[in-house]
Amino acid sequence: MVEFWVNGQSVRTDKQKDLLNFLRDDLHITSVKDGCSSGACGTCSVLVDGVSRRACTQKLERLEGKHILTVEGLSDREKAVYGHCFAICGAVQCGFCIPGMVISAKALLDQNLNPTEAEIRKAIKGNICRCTGYVKIVEAIALSAKYFREEISVPVQPDSALLKDEIIRPDAIDKVLGKAVFTDDIYLDGMCHATAIRTKYPRAKVIKIDTAKAAAHPDCVAVITASDVPGSNKHGHLVKDWDVLIAEGDITRYVGDAIALVVSKNKETLNEICDLVDIAYQPLTPMTSPVDSLKPDAPELHEKGNVLSVQHLKRGRDPEEVFKTSAHVVTRHYSTPFTEHAFMETECAVAYPEGGGIFLYTASQSIFDEQREIAHVLGLPQEDIHIQSTTVGGGFGGKEDMSVQHHAALAAYLTQKPVKVKLSRQESIFVHPKRHAMEINMTSACDENGILTAIKAEIISDTGAYASLGGPVLQRACTHAGGPYNYQNVDIKGTAVYTNNPPAGAFRGFGVTQSVFAVESNINLLAEMVGISPLEFRKRNAIKPGDVLPNGQIADGSTALVECLNAIEPYYDPKKPMGLACALKNSGLGVGVPDTGRCIASVEDGKVRIRTGAARIGQGLDAVILKIACETLSCHPSDIIIEQPDTVRTPNSGTTTASRQSLFTGEAVRQACQRLMEAKGAQAFGSIEGKEFYGEYTCVTDPITSTKKNPVSHAAYGYGVQLVELDEDGMIKHVTCAYDVGRVMNRTGAEGQIEGGVVMGLGYALTENYPLTDSVPQATYAKLGLFRADQSPPIKTILVNRDFKLDMAYGAKGVGELATIPTAPAVSSAYYRVDGKFRTSLPLSDTPYSQKRPK
């Protein structure tokens, strides 16, 4: 028996486990998050006798007499200060890491109330944030120190959220104080735990599955195999090619494939039961690359072959003919790697029987996609699958595909018990889709004045074992491969190929990060050939309102790329080690795909309830929705309640992807509130108690194969420029950004999105990798190469737009994906200016960062 104190309360236990699981599972102190269970991420930070420690590494038997503090145990004054300062500084996005950040901040501020920025960054270097880029977190800790040091009273937040107001996120303070409910924070009476047994080999035939010994374990509730699936054993976001469970006699396609699903009464005995399931395999040679899969004698990984998708964008004259008369022509081959999303919250779902169907708590990027897919797996009508979103701990595209949701639903449906399924961090690294690795051959040309004339590119995309979003990602790589410039002779062909690598899918930038690395790098070489600066070259070619993009779309009047370049110019010095890159990114699915935002505004108990199924994954959509509602209704934020996505209560507003929600759902909210306002007139909200008002916005676009002279590829585009400067040691000294995101709905939030995107882009350029050996991932969370607070540089963000009225959503265009895209080519360009080495693969070689990259 050991005795210690938790938040001032005496605790005695004879259990043998780590502190993290004891706090969460036994005491239900859920501010302490499980991000990795290996001491690498800091989300489980607690104070042990005043020192910040990782709860996952603390064994209970070593805590005799110790005092443990979590954010729940902070004083009222501390809660008020940290809540206010983190919220007002915009330090909270998905929020999963923030309670741990607060604990590390307290450990510092208890000893030093006047810390330098370097001391703050050192104090939180063990706490990873994947959303913010750390800038706003550092500012929040510094402001907290000032409040404590000068005994400043916490002000009351102003009760106004009009478009002109700068507001805090509605969910920020709850996230700071650990009150926001993530899926793994849910505990139900009688809840079982389930996990999948995954294949030992990326490609192997499953000869036999023997579950007898496992089923005899006293804690075993069920061992589920493919033969038990009541509906279809195939699922998939767009293409139903992914096995729910691999059946006897079938062949695995990657190491994340599930063979059986084990359900236990107790979480602690899950692995014990799994070890009793005996699976016999016949290992087969994996297809480790598209080169392997495209060989004539390659085995077919899917019934329709090894090619998932071919996309072709061709406009204007044949580039080969244009190249012959162009003054300068550049051809290079570029390679970009798989990368891991590394969102702070691993995948988790909780399901239980409801009526004849299933209720599911989940944290994803679209509960309606999951409803459709789970109904298909269970063989039930969609309305029998009721899904509610909890708080989502980051996504970046990695939570568009199902990972645990169908397994939780299947286990709950077959056992008729509540079931939680949660991936460990290592499982998450193995299982969910990554950023596509791509090989790109690109030729770009210009005339003697540096005016672009033509581009030709061939893109080979490794889509891994399953389709996921491989087709649309390839489309976006192709439609954006020309860059944000005004020229029309384009021939871009892309091919997505199945391999036995982990699946590749949506990832912030959605294929554009890869193709922009190639086109922007080529442009830097062309500028050198012409004899002008990279900035001047881009100014001569930058798309302007009324110009035609390489995909044929006419740039609308809001286009402000030139303004972004002008904003960057005062900071640009061609004599310094600086690199520059531009990018554009669509808002909305586009290319002819149906795309609709929806909202219901209802009046209940005198409050306006905003109901939309749009997932909030940390991007700040709640703040956008709140401001649009308050502006349209001329009301106070206290009059508004924004509901969590729920397949019964909220209408389907499409997946949170393609930087679309601010525009599409924002416009739907505006329309619904406008109709409510018209019905209410000058009366109080209570006068229309019980009434519902519907808003919907759909954008009709043209497919990539359109023969129109000027097709509409996407609803809108945002534009951005990044300038990266190196210091004398070759480290990133400073990043300056200028972005056109349409109307800036919340400046602090927009800056935070850009800062987080920049740091993610720096990791992509310099340190992050996802190495594979014979299609088996070699990475752990600690070795992914994620930037930490003490590595992240100062970032200056300039937000610009043109004086042009966009009617939809009061002019919002979105910035989530655009923020990451220009970083890698800007960094590459900076190093080229220093040492003359033109680097064509990521992460970049021969830099101070590559020398320290995890092995």
Secondary structure by P-SEA (a helix, b strand, c coil): cbbbbcccbbbbbcccccaaaaaccccccccccccccccccccbbbbccccccccccccccccccbbbbccccccaaaaaaaaaaaaaacccccccaaaaaaaaaaaaaaccccccaaaaaaaacccccccccaaaaaaaaaaaaaaaaaccccccccccccccccccccaaaaaaaccccccccccccbbbbbbbbcccccbbbbcccccccccccccccccccccccccccccccccccccccccccccccccccccbbbbbccccaaaaaaaabbbbbbccccccccccccccccccccccccccbbbbbbccccaaaaaaaccbbbbbbbbbbbbbccccccbbbbbbbccccbbbbbbcccaaaaaaaaaaaaccccccbbbbbcccccccccccccccaaaaaaaaaaaccbbbbbbcaaaaaacccccccbbbbbbbbbccccccccccbbbbbcccccccaaaaaaaaaaaaccccccccbbbbbbbbbbccccccccccccaaaaaaaaaaaaaaaaaaaacccaaaaaaaccccccccccccccccccccaaaaaaaaccccccccbbbbbccccccccccccbbbbbbbbbbcccbbbbbccccccccaaaaaaaaaaaaaaccccccbbbbccccccccccccccccccccaaaaaaaaaaaaaaaaaccccccccccbbbbbbbbbbbbcccccccccccccccccbbbbbbbcccccccbbbbbbcccccccaaaaaaaaaaaaaaaaaaaccccccccccccccccccccccccccccbbbbbbbbccccccccccccccccccccccaaaaaaaaaaaccccccccccccccccccccc
